[in-house]
């Protein structure tokens, strides 16, 4: 009778992602082979060449067995005993638990080695026939292999993936729900067309800059200031006037966090930004964050024909108005983006000519202090015009207040 794995936590959809298929197949093959050896040791009551009073037989070579799995074919050697009585139950146990076992191994690679997860995997494979001491020994071997893989030197060039997400609360059918948008962007190899620029930084306290890209090939640097304040410089992406759009998002799995673009300066040598972050209230917070900068290109990795961005730098102006200078109010199809008031703390934004589905919209507060901005409701794509109704900005206490903000729009095509 096989024992079920205890508390294996899995994250779906990673089979084709974080680790190479060959490496994962080899690891699974070695692990399954070790379990077969442990089963035989338990069956005989003794390891190879071990002499004791509990031995119940002797080994007699191996027979090959191919096991087809979701990570490829495993070439295994099943041990035999002299009397031909040994029968493994491993293959039935593996087939029943394969998905959970493979995903748990993948999660260990991404999140680090967990003794509890390693033990759960080996116990699920071994079943009741193998002693706890043997399970512990196998767990230590798997633990060491995972640790060795995570600490291996990186000798090739690896593109980064930066995730940017925002959620918005809306009322539907009398209930408050939170739709959200997710946008990812990756580094782009090769030369950029003249006039375009792109850069991003993912910063985490402790390791510092963990992902970075600069289309000019310059260095992106982050200098910590007072608690919750960082200065970001992107060399080589300079301009003599304000050009482009910026997005900033907090990254913190432990506590509520919000970040803003607190300052922006431009020089011929590069762009300079100040990121400022707070907790759910008004206390400056040391947290992770992402910042991306776009200039005449979309924030998507593959460049669509329809995208736009704007900087509401006059939030007290009733409008409608087109933000200036023109470099902060860009429209890929030469439309004129317009902003007007929709009430205290509310701004209606229109992106003409670029409307098409699917698409996405992001908003970043500018110099809002511990306040914040978000989308009051999902945007509308009315023919060729995208209507953002509305960008809503608040104080830290949640009261609507007029604040400057940056809004970016991108379609998939």
Secondary structure, DSSP 8 states (H G I E B T S, - for coil): -----SS----SS-TTSSS-HHHHHHHHHHHHHHHHHHHHHHHHTS-TT---TT----EEEEEEEEEEETTEEEEEEEEEETTS-----HHHHHHHHHHHHHHHHHHHHHH---HHHHHHHHHHHHGGGS-HHHHHHHHHHHHHHHHHHHTS---S----EEEEEEEEEEEETTEEEEEEEEEEEE---S---TT-EEEEEEEETTTEEEEEEETTS--EEEEE-STTEEEEEEET---SS--SEEEEEEE-SSS--EEEEEEEEE-SSEEEEEEEEE-SSSSB---EEEEEEEESS-SSSS--S-EEEEEE--TT--EEE--SSGGGSEETTS---EEEE-STTEEEEEE-S---SSEEEEEEEES-TT-EEEESS--EEETTEEEEEEEEEE-TTS-B---EEEEEEEE--
